[in-house]
Amino acid sequence: MPLSIGLIGAGRHGSRYVYHILHDLPEVRLAALCRKRIGEEVPWLSTVEIPIYGDYRALIADPAVEAIVVVVPPSLHPGICLEAVKARKPLLIEKPLATTGREARVMVTTAEEAGVLLMPAQTMRFDSAILLLKDHLPKIGRLRYATFTSRIETKTNTQVRSPIPGQRGVLLELGVHLLDLVPFLTGEQVVAVRCELDQLPTAAPDTTAIVQAKTESGIRCVLDIARVVGGRVARTEWVGTQGQIAADWFHHRVTGVIGDAAPLEWIVQAQQTILDTLRAFAYAIETKTPPPITGRDGCRAVEVADACYRSAELDGASVSVREIREA
């Protein structure tokens, strides 16, 4: 029987999950939906009859719902997670797992103690350019340093809202992908960071972040993250003792120079990363195996973001991720 999914959140991003569940995944079915504006039409649902709830607690309590997918602002994640864990229902939660490492740790610990599967939707781990880069990284020898650039255009038709004091911005919203990719690609955790922001969250959400991260073996990674007027850039470059390799996940291209061989280039097929994330979630539930992205993975990325924000408060001073975690 198909796995019965309850989806919480059906906005612009959540509607993508609706589409994939309805059209691309015969092994799952959409059993219920929760959204704030119940009366508004949801794309692709006009021919599907399912209960639509205004309160996530009602969806979680629905006996027809076997697993929960959460696509709402991260400030709502802890409450939803704890309620779903109480009901013993597996969760897939869109990144970032939480707004702070402390909240993320509570979520992860509660799920682990209850034996409930918790998977963060760090979808970049399923990108075809990133996966090809990962396959070829060992060929460039011992890794020396890496750069990441993620600049995403601000939509011109989006209404500009007044800044909310205390709200974290682009570093957590977009940068959490990159903070997760560093350990995914290297197999090493980030242990220390330096960070500069265009503005601290106490004044307004950050829109530009420059991060220097150091891994356990000393690999240096520089992250350039920003909202820009136009011109998306999505690229990472890795330099090793035997060569260098780069991946552009916006243009779906990987290039490299390995040893004294001629330059290499691969054009990769764009992946439906949300679809692959959903498929991995369903497979982990069906086979009762750990998901490819664990709650602890999602928690660590948020903890590194915590350290970045602390570094920015200290004018870019080096901050230990462990000290922030244990504070």
N, C-alpha and C positions, 0 to 999 in steps of 0.2 A: 504494500500500500504506500502511496506517496506520503512524504513527511508533511504534516500540516503546519504551515508557517503563519504566525501572527505578526503583522508588520506595524510598527509604531512609527508614524511619521510618513507623510505622503506629499511632501513639498517637491521642489524641483529635483533634488537629489533622490528623495525617496521614491519618486515616480519611476526612476530607472530600475529600482529594485522590483517595483510592481511589474514592469514590462518583462523583465527576465524571468520572474517567477511564473508569470502567466504563459510566456511564449517559448522559453528556452530550456526549461528544466522539468522534464516529465516526472522526475523523481520527487518533486515537491509540489504542493498546491497552496494557494493563498486561502487560508481559512478565515481570517478576520483582519480588519484594518482599524487603526486608531489614528485620529487626526483632530486638530482643534476645530477646524471649520467643517463640520459634518455635512452641511448642505451643499458645499461646492463640489463640482464634478471632478473626479479623478481620472486622468487619462487612462485608457485601456480597460476601465472597469464597467463601462456602460452595459456590457453583455454578461457580466458576472454578478451573481447574487451572493453576497457575503455580508455578515454583520459589520457595521461600521460604528465604532465606539468613540465617545468623546473623552473617556477616562481610561488611561492605560491599565489601571487596576482591573477594570472590567474585562479587557482583552486578555490579560494574563490569567484571569480566573476562568475564562471560557474553556470548558473541558475539550472542545474540538481543537484547541491550539496546543500543539506539542512542542514547538520551539518558537523563540522570539527573535525578530530582527529589529534593531533600533536605529532609526535614522532621524534623530532630533538633535537640537543644540546640546553640546556636552555638559552644560550645567544641569541638564535633566537626567543624565546617565546614572548617577549613583542611586537615586530613588527607584528608578525603573529596574536597575540591576538587582537591588536587594529584594524587591518584590518578586521578581522572576525566580531568584534563587530560593526564596521561601516556598514558591510553588514548584520547585524542582524542575524548571524548564530551561533548557540550554539557550544561550544568548549569543547572537552576533551583533556587536555594537560598532557603529561607524567611528572612525578616528576623529579626534583624539579620544582615548578611553575615558578621560575625565579632564577637568580644568586644572587640577593640581595633582601632584604625586600622592599626597595624603589621601585624597578621595579615591584615587586609583588603587592604592594599596588596600584600602578597606574593601573595595569591590572584589579584588582578586582573592584576598584572604577569605572572605565570606564564601565565595564560589568554590574555592579549593576545599574548605572545611566541609562544605555540603556535598562535595563530589559532583558539582554542576559544571558543565562545559561552558567556558567563557572565551570567546574568540573576538579580538579586535579586528575590524575591517581595515587593516593596513594594506590597501589594494595595490600599492606600488610594487609589492613583492611578487605580484603576478604579471607585471609588465614584461612584454617580450624582449624589449631592448635591455632592460635591467637583468633579466635571466640570462641572456646571451653574454652580457658583460661579465656576470658572475662566473659563467662557465670558462671564460677566457682569462680571468684574472690570474690564475696560477702560472700562466705562460709568461708573464712579465716579471717574474722573479719576486724577490722580497719587496713588499709594498713600502714606498717611501712617503708619499703624501697623495692627497686627493682634493679635488674641488667639486662643489655642487653649486649649480645656479638654478634657482626656481623663481622666475618672475612671471606673474600672471596678471593679465589686464583687468582693470576694474571696469565692470560693465557700465556703459554710458547711460543705459536706461534704468539703472538701479537708483532709487532715491537715496540720497546721502542723509544718514541719520546723525543726530548729535552724538558725540563721543560719550561713552558711559564710563565714568571713573572706576578704575579697578578692573576693567575688562582687558583680557589678553587678546592680542591681535594676530598678525600674520605669522609670527614665530610659532605659535601653537597651532594655528589653523592650517598652514601650509608646511611649515618647517618640521612638524612632527613626522611627516613622511620621510624626510631626509635623516632626521635623528634616528629613525628606525632602520633606514637602509644601511647606515654605517655598520652596525653589528651584523646585519643580515649579509652584507658583502664581505666583511672581514672575519667574522666569527669572534670578534672581540667587542667587549663593552666599552662605551665612552666613560672615561674616568675623570676628566677635567675639561672645563670649557672657559673661554673668554667670549664675551658678547657685547656688541654695541647695538643699540636701538635708536631709531629716529625720535622716539618719545616713549617715556615710561608708562606702563598701564595705569598708574595712579593719575596721570593727566589725560591720556587718551589711548585708544588701541594702537599698538605699534603697526606701522605699514612697511618698515624696512628693518631687516636684521642682518648683521654680519657676525657669524659665529666661527670661532676657532675651536675645534674639538680634538682631544687627544685620546687615543685608545690605549688599552692595557700594554701593548708592546711599543707604544710611542708613535704610531702612525698619526700624522697630522692631517686633519680634514678642515677645509674652509668652506663654509656654507654662506651663500649670498641669496637672501630670500626677500622678495618685495612684491608689493602691488604696484603696477605701473599703468600709465595711461593707455599704452598699446604695445604690441610686440611681445608675444609670449616666448620665453626662453626656458627650456627644461633639459638640463645637460649635466653630466658628471664626467670628470676626467681623472684617470688614475695613472700615477707614475711609479714604476718599479725599477729594480736594478737591471732588468733585462728588456725593458721596453715601456710602452705606454698604450693605454686604451681608453676610448671615450664612448659614451652612449648618449644619444639624444632621444628621449622618450616622447617628445612632441612630434618630431619628424621620423621617428621609427628607424633610426640609423645607428649603427655601431661602427667605429673606425679604430684602427690600431696600427702600431709599429712594434714588431716583436723582433728583437735582435737586429741583425743587419738585413733582414728580409724586406721585400717591397711593402709599401703601405697596404693595409687590408681594409676592406669596407664590406659591410653586410647591411642589406635592407631587410628589415624584419616585418612580419605581418602584425598589424595593430591588434592587440588583445582586448577583449571585453573583460576588463579586470574585475568589475563588479560581479559578472557572471561566474568567473573563476573563483572568486571569493565565496559566493553562495554555494557553488558546487563543492568546494572544500569543506565548508561548514556542514552541509548535508552528509557528506561522506564520513566525516568524523563522528557524527551522531549515529549513522547507520552501522558503522564498524566498531563503535565504542573505542576509538583510538584518539590520542591527543590531536588537536587541530594543528595545522602547520604554523599558525601564529597563536601563541598562548596569551593568556591574560597578563602574565609576567612580562612578555615582550612589549605589550601595549603600555604597561605600567612604567617600564624602564624608559621608554621614549618620553613620557610625560615628566618623569623625574629629571631627565636631562634638560628638558625645557625649563623646569623649576630652577635648575642651576644656571641656565642662561639668563633668566630674568633677574636672578640674584646678582650675577656678574654685571649686568647692565646697571643695576642700582649702585654698584661699587665702581662705576666708571670703567668697566672693562677688565677688572681684576680677574685673575684666575680663580675659579671656584671648583672645589672637589664635589663630584656628584654624590659620593658616599656621605660626605658631611652634610649635604643638604637632605639626603634621604634619612639620615639618623637624627636630624635636628628636631 
